[in-house]
Amino acid sequence: MAFQCKKCSYRFESKQKLPSKCPFCGTFGSVIIEKTAEDVIKDIDRMLKDGELT
């Protein structure tokens, strides 16, 4: 699974479900799951259907 740190933007992969801290900068609670291309397409499709994008 791919992750990214919100503080330092470090991208990494880990087998853990959601690491508690960034392995690069050590900040706790800053790691988010990186979206896949499919996730982004689904988000845009939903936004178009909901009229959020024109």
N, C-alpha and C positions, 0 to 999 in steps of 0.2 A: 504494500500500500504506500502511496506517495504522500508526503507531508511537506508543509512549508511553515517557517517561523514568521509570525506577523511582525516581529521586531526587527530582525536582521535580514529577512527574506531568504534565509538558507533553505534550500530544497534537499530533501533526503528521503530514502525509503527505509521502512522498518517493518518487521513482522508483528510488532506490538499493535494493539488496537488503536490507541492514541497515546503517544509518549507524553509524559507530564512536563518535560522541559526540552528545550532545543539543545541538541548535542554540540552545536557550534558556539552559541553565545551563553547558554546555560539559563536562559530566562524561563521561569516556570509559567505555565498557562498560556504560552504564546503560540503553541503549535496547532495548526489547523490541517484538516484533510484537504489535499489539493484536488480540485475538480478535474474530472476527465473531460475530453472533448465532447463525449456523449452527454455528460451532465450539463455542460454549457449550452449545447443545442436544445436540450429539453427545457432549460430555463428560458431561453429566448423564445421557443415555441409557446410556452405558457404565457409569457409576457405579451406576445403578439395576440394570442387568443383573448387575454384579459384586457386588451386595449391599452396596455402600459407603454407600448412602442407603436409609433405610427410611421 
